[in-house]
């Protein structure tokens, strides 16, 4: 995904509103909530190519 800008945009567009709402409810301050969401997406971006498959628990 990190190498595919359109996939990243779809991912961001899908999850950003819910994450921002969640962060806003916790921080009660819009700029702080935006920072939290930005940091979360940055971590996903940095770690995406390092992901390891999740083993099937069954």
PELINPE-V62470 format. One record per residue. N is the residue number from 1. RES is the residue in one letter. PSI is psi as a letter, one per 20 degrees, with the letter a starting at -180 (* if undefined). Layout:
<<N/RES/PSI> <N/RES/PSI>>
This chain:
<<1/X/h> <2/X/h> <3/X/i> <4/X/n> <5/X/h> <6/X/h> <7/X/g> <8/X/g> <9/X/g> <10/X/g> <11/X/g> <12/X/g> <13/X/h> <14/X/g> <15/X/h> <16/X/g> <17/X/g> <18/X/g> <19/X/h> <20/X/g> <21/X/g> <22/X/g> <23/X/h> <24/X/h> <25/X/h> <26/X/h> <27/X/h> <28/X/j> <29/X/o> <30/X/g> <31/X/h> <32/X/g> <33/X/g> <34/X/h> <35/X/g> <36/X/g> <37/X/g> <38/X/g> <39/X/h> <40/X/g> <41/X/h> <42/X/g> <43/X/g> <44/X/g> <45/X/g> <46/X/h> <47/X/i> <48/X/g> <49/X/i> <50/X/j> <51/X/q> <52/X/q> <53/X/q> <54/X/p> <55/X/q> <56/X/p> <57/X/i> <58/X/*>>
